[in-house]
Amino acid sequence: SYYAENPEEFDVPEQVKVSHILIAPETMGPGSDPNQAKAAARTKAEGLLVEVKGGKDFAELAKAHSACPSSEDGGDLGWTNPGQFVPEFEEALDALKPGQIGEPLISRFGVHLVQLLERREATLSQREQREAARNVLREKKMDEAYANWVRDVRGRAYVEFREPPQ
């Protein structure tokens, strides 16, 4: 089987349990300048970080200030697998230790305060292993199909250099 031949492609993923507060720039009030809205969102996130470091409860602040639907749960996003978030969010999580809160980070969704609660190695069920194998094979086939398409387009391309009319 593919899994038996390529076990390195199916490393046991490390899951993380995360909470976050999202400050969306559009929640900062009407304004014609998106850069000012982003700056205001970042300032608000920095203020919330100071409050958390001062002893305020992260979950309570998330309920009061987060624009994410997870705010109802105190910002708790639960256990997540690698690749589930945008790259800048993933990078911030990689730099944190359990219990730490990262500096405000900007993504396409707004400004985030991220709290890493726990890390654990996930044990994949057989269904999840099969799905992982399918995804790897699907990606491999898509890469091959793309390479064949590019080769075909390049083979059919004809370029002629002409002098401009005089």
C-alpha positions as CSV (number, residue, x, y, z in Angstrom):
1,S,0.0,0.0,0.0
2,Y,1.0,3.6,-0.5
3,Y,1.1,4.3,3.3
4,A,3.5,1.3,3.8
5,E,5.8,2.5,1.1
6,N,5.8,6.2,2.1
7,P,5.4,6.4,5.9
8,E,7.3,9.7,6.1
9,E,4.4,11.4,4.4
10,F,2.1,10.5,7.2
11,D,3.9,11.8,10.3
12,V,1.8,12.0,13.4
13,P,0.7,15.6,13.3
14,E,1.0,17.8,16.4
15,Q,-2.3,19.4,17.2
16,V,-2.6,22.6,19.0
17,K,-5.5,24.0,21.2
18,V,-5.9,27.7,20.5
19,S,-7.9,30.7,21.6
20,H,-7.9,34.0,19.8
21,I,-9.4,37.4,19.7
22,L,-10.0,38.9,16.2
23,I,-10.2,42.6,15.8
24,A,-11.6,43.2,12.3
25,P,-10.7,46.6,10.8
26,E,-14.3,47.2,9.6
27,T,-15.5,47.0,13.3
28,M,-13.3,50.1,14.0
29,G,-16.0,52.4,12.7
30,P,-16.6,54.1,9.4
31,G,-13.5,55.5,7.7
32,S,-12.3,55.9,4.2
33,D,-8.7,54.9,4.9
34,P,-8.3,51.1,5.4
35,N,-4.7,51.7,6.7
36,Q,-6.1,53.8,9.5
37,A,-8.7,51.1,10.3
38,K,-5.9,48.5,10.5
39,A,-3.8,50.7,12.7
40,A,-6.7,51.3,15.0
41,A,-7.4,47.5,15.1
42,R,-3.8,46.9,16.0
43,T,-3.8,49.6,18.7
44,K,-6.9,48.0,20.2
45,A,-5.3,44.5,20.1
46,E,-2.2,45.9,21.8
47,G,-4.4,47.4,24.5
48,L,-6.1,44.0,25.0
49,L,-2.7,42.3,25.3
50,V,-1.8,44.8,28.0
51,E,-5.0,44.0,29.9
52,V,-4.4,40.2,29.6
53,K,-0.8,40.6,30.9
54,G,-2.3,42.7,33.7
55,G,-4.4,39.7,34.8
56,K,-7.7,40.1,32.9
57,D,-9.2,36.8,31.6
58,F,-8.5,36.1,28.0
59,A,-11.9,34.4,27.5
60,E,-13.8,37.3,28.9
61,L,-12.0,39.8,26.7
62,A,-12.7,37.5,23.7
63,K,-16.4,37.5,24.5
64,A,-16.5,41.2,24.8
65,H,-14.2,42.3,21.9
66,S,-13.7,39.5,19.3
67,A,-15.3,39.7,15.9
68,C,-14.9,35.9,15.4
69,P,-17.9,33.6,15.9
70,S,-15.6,31.7,18.4
71,S,-16.1,34.7,20.8
72,E,-19.2,33.0,22.2
73,D,-16.8,30.3,23.5
74,G,-14.3,32.8,24.8
75,G,-12.3,32.6,21.6
76,D,-11.6,28.9,21.9
77,L,-10.9,27.3,18.5
78,G,-10.4,23.9,20.0
79,W,-7.9,21.3,18.8
80,T,-6.6,22.0,15.3
81,N,-4.4,20.3,12.8
82,P,-1.4,21.9,11.0
83,G,-2.4,23.8,7.9
84,Q,-5.9,24.7,9.2
85,F,-5.0,28.4,9.6
86,V,-3.5,31.1,7.3
87,P,0.3,30.9,7.2
88,E,1.0,34.0,9.4
89,F,-1.3,32.5,12.1
90,E,0.5,29.1,11.8
91,E,3.9,30.9,12.2
92,A,2.8,32.7,15.3
93,L,1.5,29.4,16.8
94,D,4.9,27.7,16.0
95,A,6.7,30.4,18.0
96,L,4.5,30.0,21.1
97,K,4.8,27.7,24.1
98,P,1.7,26.4,25.9
99,G,0.1,29.2,28.0
100,Q,1.7,32.0,26.0
101,I,0.0,34.8,24.2
102,G,1.6,36.1,21.0
103,E,2.0,39.7,19.9
104,P,-0.8,41.1,17.8
105,L,-0.5,39.7,14.3
106,I,-2.1,40.9,11.1
107,S,-3.8,38.6,8.6
108,R,-6.3,39.2,5.8
109,F,-9.1,38.8,8.4
110,G,-7.8,41.5,10.7
111,V,-5.6,41.7,13.8
112,H,-5.4,38.6,16.1
113,L,-4.3,38.0,19.6
114,V,-3.4,34.3,19.8
115,Q,-3.2,32.2,22.9
116,L,-1.7,28.8,22.7
117,L,-3.3,26.6,25.3
118,E,-1.8,23.1,24.7
119,R,0.1,20.9,22.2
120,R,-0.4,17.2,21.7
121,E,0.5,14.5,19.2
122,A,-2.6,13.4,17.4
123,T,-3.4,9.8,16.8
124,L,-5.0,9.4,13.4
125,S,-7.9,7.0,13.0
126,Q,-7.9,4.7,10.0
127,R,-10.4,7.0,8.3
128,E,-8.1,10.0,8.8
129,Q,-5.1,8.0,7.6
130,R,-7.0,7.0,4.4
131,E,-8.1,10.6,3.9
132,A,-4.4,11.8,4.3
133,A,-3.3,9.2,1.8
134,R,-6.0,10.3,-0.6
135,N,-5.0,13.9,-0.2
136,V,-1.3,13.1,-0.9
137,L,-2.2,11.0,-4.0
138,R,-4.6,13.8,-5.2
139,E,-1.9,16.4,-4.9
140,K,0.6,14.2,-6.7
141,K,-1.8,13.6,-9.6
142,M,-2.7,17.3,-9.8
143,D,1.0,18.2,-9.9
144,E,1.6,15.6,-12.7
145,A,-1.5,16.9,-14.7
146,Y,-0.3,20.5,-14.3
147,A,3.3,19.6,-15.5
148,N,1.8,17.7,-18.5
149,W,-0.5,20.7,-19.3
150,V,2.5,23.1,-19.1
151,R,4.6,20.9,-21.3
152,D,1.7,20.6,-23.9
153,V,1.1,24.4,-23.9
154,R,4.8,25.1,-24.4
155,G,5.0,22.5,-27.2
156,R,2.2,24.2,-29.1
157,A,3.4,27.7,-28.6
158,Y,4.8,29.5,-31.6
159,V,6.6,32.8,-31.3
160,E,7.7,34.8,-34.2
161,F,9.7,38.0,-33.9
162,R,8.8,40.6,-36.6
163,E,10.2,43.9,-37.3
164,P,7.8,46.8,-36.8
165,P,6.1,48.1,-40.0
166,Q,7.8,51.1,-41.5
